């Protein structure tokens, strides 16, 4: 277990991302969602992440229900603020936003202090919990001014009041996350898809800044939304069909991994966790089988020769931290 910054909130090295059980792309049954969470628990995962955005609240409701049978002090839970869910009677589904759920609500961007508190209160209702441990500002890309001026101070106040234990920001980019690390007192940032075997943008500024400031990093999107889990024609990279050049590179990485007696999935997870700033690697899963596979791959040893060959072939920057066989 690692503490997030100086907050004292601890997270397991591998974390469960609950977007999948919010019907990301395809429907997941109640039983399947429950089994996925229980498989995570049985695999030793003790950090669970969700958001109102995931399935218009479905992910939060399912995650809260599945965790209810476990002691509240035995796990860490994070959710996010920035999108309020407003009821609507327009009908249809939410597939345009990536979720196979009825469009009974619409998302309204709101990083105001009032919006932050309201969002958290509504999340607690859906989770049926009296507290969460970590709250992230969620995707403030186009709302930087309000997020810095109102949203972040609201989170800081919640932390001071003891309502939450740790605060942070979650995004799919590194530039604004780096600014939050340098200009605020966040405990943690969630960086999705920007520190992987195919994309090391976080290595340039974000991760060094996090080490310097004592801010923890949770890495999401270790598989870049699918390509590094199963590279094949039609596989997705950052939620869109992977271009041919990236597919070829992923297939090459897979061949190298197998030649060294490991798997691309194991290598992808091991790379993310090797940087000293990284406290946890967040994996999305929609079934018990996927969870167990991720846990197994996370525990696997990736031979040192694999990392050496990647660096010699310029497939990884020479200064990128990699795990040793001992760790």
C-alpha positions as CSV (number, residue, x, y, z in Angstrom):
1,X,0.0,0.0,0.0
2,X,1.2,3.5,-0.8
3,X,0.1,6.8,0.7
4,X,-1.2,9.5,-1.6
5,X,1.1,12.5,-1.2
6,X,1.1,13.6,2.4
7,X,-2.6,12.7,2.9
8,X,-2.2,9.4,4.7
9,X,-4.8,7.9,2.4
10,X,-3.4,4.6,1.2
11,X,-4.0,2.8,-2.1
12,X,-3.2,-0.7,-3.4
13,X,-0.6,-1.0,-6.2
14,X,-3.3,-2.2,-8.5
15,X,-6.6,-0.4,-8.6
16,X,-10.1,-1.2,-10.0
17,X,-11.5,1.3,-12.5
18,X,-15.3,1.1,-12.5
19,X,-16.1,2.7,-15.9
20,X,-16.7,-0.8,-17.4
21,X,-19.4,-1.7,-14.9
22,X,-21.1,1.6,-15.8
23,X,-21.8,0.0,-19.2
24,X,-18.9,1.5,-21.1
25,X,-19.6,0.7,-24.8
26,X,-21.7,-2.4,-24.0
27,X,-24.2,-3.5,-21.4
28,X,-22.9,-5.3,-18.3
29,X,-25.4,-7.2,-16.1
30,X,-25.9,-6.5,-12.4
31,X,-24.5,-9.9,-11.6
32,X,-21.5,-9.5,-13.9
33,X,-20.7,-6.1,-12.3
34,X,-21.0,-7.5,-8.8
35,X,-18.7,-10.4,-9.7
36,X,-16.1,-8.1,-11.2
37,X,-15.9,-6.1,-8.0
38,X,-15.7,-9.2,-5.8
39,X,-13.0,-10.7,-8.0
40,X,-11.0,-7.5,-7.5
41,X,-11.4,-7.8,-3.8
42,X,-10.3,-11.5,-3.8
43,X,-7.3,-10.5,-5.9
44,X,-6.1,-8.1,-3.2
45,X,-7.2,-4.8,-4.8
46,X,-8.2,-2.3,-2.2
47,X,-8.5,0.9,-4.3
48,X,-11.6,1.5,-6.3
49,X,-12.3,4.5,-8.6
50,X,-15.6,5.7,-10.2
51,X,-17.3,8.9,-11.4
52,X,-20.8,10.3,-12.1
53,X,-19.8,10.4,-15.8
54,X,-19.6,6.6,-16.0
55,X,-23.0,5.4,-17.1
56,X,-24.8,8.5,-15.8
57,X,-24.3,7.3,-12.2
58,X,-24.7,3.6,-12.8
59,X,-21.1,2.9,-12.0
60,X,-21.3,4.6,-8.6
61,X,-24.5,2.8,-7.7
62,X,-23.1,-0.6,-8.7
63,X,-19.8,-0.1,-7.0
64,X,-21.3,1.1,-3.8
65,X,-23.6,-1.9,-3.7
66,X,-20.9,-4.4,-4.4
67,X,-18.6,-2.9,-1.7
68,X,-21.2,-2.7,1.0
69,X,-20.4,-6.1,2.4
70,X,-16.8,-5.2,3.1
71,X,-15.6,-3.1,6.0
72,X,-15.5,0.6,5.0
73,X,-12.1,1.1,6.6
74,X,-10.6,-1.8,4.5
75,X,-10.7,0.0,1.1
76,X,-10.1,3.3,-0.5
77,X,-12.7,4.8,-2.8
78,X,-12.4,7.8,-5.2
79,X,-15.0,9.6,-7.3
80,X,-14.9,12.8,-9.3
81,X,-16.6,16.2,-9.7
82,X,-17.1,18.5,-12.6
83,X,-20.1,17.0,-14.3
84,X,-23.5,17.4,-12.6
85,X,-26.3,15.0,-13.7
86,X,-29.5,16.8,-14.5
87,X,-32.7,14.8,-15.2
88,X,-34.1,14.9,-18.7
89,X,-37.0,13.4,-20.6
90,X,-35.4,13.5,-24.0
91,X,-35.2,9.7,-24.2
92,X,-32.8,7.6,-26.2
93,X,-29.5,6.3,-25.0
94,X,-26.1,7.6,-23.9
95,X,-24.0,5.8,-26.5
96,X,-22.9,9.1,-28.0
97,X,-20.9,9.6,-24.7
98,X,-19.7,6.0,-24.7
99,X,-22.2,4.4,-22.3
100,X,-24.9,1.9,-23.1
101,X,-27.5,3.3,-20.6
102,X,-30.8,5.2,-21.0
103,X,-30.3,8.9,-21.4
104,X,-32.3,9.8,-18.3
105,X,-29.9,12.5,-17.3
106,X,-27.7,15.0,-19.1
107,X,-24.2,16.1,-18.0
108,X,-23.7,19.7,-17.1
109,X,-20.2,21.0,-16.6
110,X,-19.7,22.7,-13.3
111,X,-16.4,23.3,-11.5
112,X,-17.9,26.0,-9.2
113,X,-17.6,25.6,-5.4
114,X,-21.3,25.0,-5.2
115,X,-21.1,22.5,-8.0
116,X,-18.3,20.6,-6.4
117,X,-20.2,20.2,-3.1
118,X,-23.4,19.3,-4.9
119,X,-21.7,16.7,-7.1
120,X,-20.0,15.0,-4.1
121,X,-23.3,14.9,-2.1
122,X,-25.1,13.3,-5.0
123,X,-22.3,10.8,-5.5
124,X,-22.5,9.8,-1.8
125,X,-26.3,9.2,-2.3
126,X,-25.6,7.0,-5.3
127,X,-22.8,5.1,-3.6
128,X,-24.9,4.9,-0.4
129,X,-21.9,5.8,1.6
130,X,-21.2,8.6,4.1
131,X,-17.7,9.4,2.7
132,X,-15.3,8.9,-0.1
133,X,-11.5,9.0,0.5
134,X,-10.4,10.8,-2.7
135,X,-12.1,13.4,-4.9
136,X,-10.7,14.3,-8.3
137,X,-11.6,17.3,-10.5
138,X,-12.6,15.4,-13.7
139,X,-11.5,16.5,-17.1
140,X,-11.3,20.3,-16.6
141,X,-9.6,20.7,-20.0
142,X,-11.9,23.4,-21.3
143,X,-12.7,24.9,-17.9
144,X,-9.2,25.7,-16.5
145,X,-10.1,29.1,-15.1
146,X,-13.1,27.9,-13.1
147,X,-11.3,24.7,-12.0
148,X,-8.3,26.6,-10.6
149,X,-10.3,29.6,-9.2
150,X,-13.3,27.8,-7.7
151,X,-13.1,24.0,-8.1
152,X,-9.7,23.4,-6.5
153,X,-10.2,25.7,-3.5
154,X,-13.5,23.9,-2.9
155,X,-11.7,20.6,-2.7
156,X,-9.0,22.1,-0.5
157,X,-11.7,23.2,1.9
158,X,-13.4,19.8,1.9
159,X,-10.0,18.3,2.8
160,X,-9.4,20.8,5.6
161,X,-12.9,20.1,6.9
162,X,-12.1,16.3,6.9
163,X,-14.9,15.5,4.5
164,X,-12.4,13.8,2.2
165,X,-8.9,12.6,2.9
166,X,-7.1,13.4,-0.4
167,X,-7.8,15.6,-3.4
168,X,-6.6,15.6,-7.0
169,X,-7.3,16.0,-10.7
170,X,-7.9,13.4,-13.3
171,X,-7.2,14.0,-17.0
172,X,-6.1,12.5,-20.3
173,X,-3.4,15.1,-20.8
174,X,-0.2,16.1,-19.0
175,X,0.1,19.9,-19.4
176,X,-2.6,20.9,-17.1
177,X,-1.9,18.1,-14.6
178,X,1.7,19.4,-14.4
179,X,0.3,22.9,-13.7
180,X,-1.9,21.6,-10.9
181,X,1.1,19.7,-9.4
182,X,3.3,22.9,-9.5
183,X,0.7,25.5,-8.5
184,X,-1.5,23.8,-6.0
185,X,-1.3,21.4,-3.0
186,X,-3.1,18.4,-4.6
187,X,-2.2,15.1,-3.1
188,X,-2.5,13.1,-6.3
189,X,-3.1,13.3,-10.0
190,X,-4.8,10.6,-12.2
191,X,-3.0,10.5,-15.5
192,X,-4.9,8.4,-18.1
193,X,-3.2,7.1,-21.2
194,X,-0.1,9.3,-21.1
195,X,2.3,7.0,-19.5
196,X,2.3,3.7,-21.4
197,X,4.5,1.6,-23.6
198,X,3.1,3.6,-26.5
199,X,3.0,7.1,-25.0
200,X,5.5,8.5,-22.5
201,X,4.5,12.2,-22.5
202,X,4.2,12.2,-18.7
203,X,7.9,11.4,-18.4
204,X,9.0,14.8,-19.7
205,X,7.5,17.1,-17.1
206,X,4.6,15.7,-15.1
207,X,6.4,12.8,-13.4
208,X,9.5,14.7,-12.5
209,X,7.4,17.5,-11.1
210,X,5.4,15.0,-9.1
211,X,8.5,13.6,-7.5
212,X,9.8,17.1,-6.8
213,X,6.6,18.2,-5.1
214,X,5.8,14.9,-3.3
215,X,2.6,14.4,-5.3
216,X,1.4,10.9,-6.1
217,X,0.4,9.7,-9.5
218,X,-2.2,7.2,-10.3
219,X,-1.7,5.9,-13.9
220,X,-4.8,5.0,-15.8
221,X,-5.2,3.7,-19.4
222,X,-2.1,1.4,-19.2
223,X,-3.5,-0.5,-22.2
224,X,-4.3,2.8,-24.1
225,X,-8.0,1.7,-24.1
226,X,-7.3,-1.7,-25.6
227,X,-4.4,-1.7,-28.1
228,X,-1.8,-2.9,-25.6
229,X,-4.1,-5.5,-24.2
230,X,-4.9,-7.2,-27.5
231,X,-3.2,-5.6,-30.6
232,X,-5.2,-6.6,-33.7
233,X,-6.9,-4.9,-36.6
234,X,-9.8,-2.8,-35.2
235,X,-8.3,-2.5,-31.7
236,X,-8.7,0.9,-30.1
237,X,-6.1,3.4,-29.1
238,X,-7.3,6.2,-26.8
239,X,-10.9,5.3,-27.5
240,X,-10.6,5.4,-31.4
241,X,-9.5,2.8,-33.9
242,X,-5.8,2.5,-33.7
243,X,-3.9,3.8,-36.8
244,X,-1.8,1.3,-38.7
245,X,1.5,2.6,-37.5
246,X,0.6,2.2,-33.8
247,X,-0.9,-1.2,-34.4
248,X,2.3,-2.4,-36.1
249,X,4.3,-1.0,-33.1
250,X,2.1,-2.8,-30.6
251,X,2.3,-6.0,-32.5
252,X,6.1,-5.7,-32.5
253,X,6.1,-5.1,-28.7
254,X,3.9,-8.2,-28.3
255,X,6.3,-10.3,-30.3
256,X,9.3,-9.1,-28.2
257,X,7.4,-9.8,-25.0
258,X,6.6,-13.3,-26.0
259,X,10.1,-13.9,-27.1
260,X,11.2,-13.0,-23.6
261,X,8.7,-15.4,-22.1
262,X,6.2,-12.8,-20.9
263,X,3.1,-11.0,-22.2
264,X,2.4,-7.6,-23.6
265,X,-0.2,-7.1,-20.9
266,X,2.3,-7.9,-18.1
267,X,4.9,-5.6,-19.6
268,X,2.3,-2.7,-20.0
269,X,1.3,-2.9,-16.4
270,X,4.9,-3.3,-15.1
271,X,6.1,-0.3,-17.0
272,X,3.5,2.0,-15.5
273,X,4.2,0.9,-12.0
274,X,8.0,1.2,-12.2
275,X,8.2,5.0,-11.9
276,X,8.8,6.2,-8.4
277,X,6.0,8.8,-8.6
278,X,3.4,6.2,-9.4
279,X,1.4,5.0,-6.4
280,X,-1.1,2.8,-8.2
281,X,-2.0,1.5,-11.7
282,X,-5.7,1.8,-12.5
283,X,-7.2,-0.9,-14.7
284,X,-10.7,-0.9,-16.1
285,X,-12.5,-4.3,-16.1
286,X,-16.1,-5.4,-16.8
287,X,-15.9,-9.1,-15.7
288,X,-14.4,-11.2,-13.0
289,X,-12.2,-13.0,-15.7
290,X,-10.8,-9.6,-16.8
291,X,-10.0,-8.6,-13.2
292,X,-8.3,-11.9,-12.4
293,X,-6.2,-11.7,-15.6
294,X,-5.1,-8.2,-14.8
295,X,-4.1,-9.2,-11.3
296,X,-2.2,-12.2,-12.6
297,X,-0.4,-10.1,-15.3
298,X,0.4,-7.4,-12.7
299,X,2.2,-10.0,-10.5
300,X,4.2,-11.5,-13.3
301,X,7.9,-10.9,-13.6
302,X,9.0,-9.2,-16.9
303,X,12.6,-10.2,-17.7
304,X,15.2,-7.5,-17.6
305,X,16.3,-8.5,-21.2
306,X,12.9,-7.3,-22.5
307,X,13.5,-3.8,-21.2
308,X,17.0,-3.7,-22.4
309,X,15.9,-4.7,-25.9
310,X,13.2,-2.0,-25.9
311,X,15.7,0.7,-25.0
312,X,18.3,-0.5,-27.5
313,X,15.7,-0.4,-30.2
314,X,14.6,3.1,-29.2
315,X,11.1,1.8,-28.3
316,X,11.5,3.4,-24.8
317,X,13.5,6.5,-23.7
318,X,16.8,5.5,-22.2
319,X,15.9,7.3,-19.0
320,X,12.5,5.7,-18.5
321,X,12.4,3.7,-15.2
322,X,11.8,0.0,-15.7
323,X,11.3,-2.7,-13.1
324,X,14.1,-5.0,-12.0
325,X,13.5,-8.7,-11.8
326,X,13.9,-8.5,-8.1
327,X,11.0,-6.1,-7.7
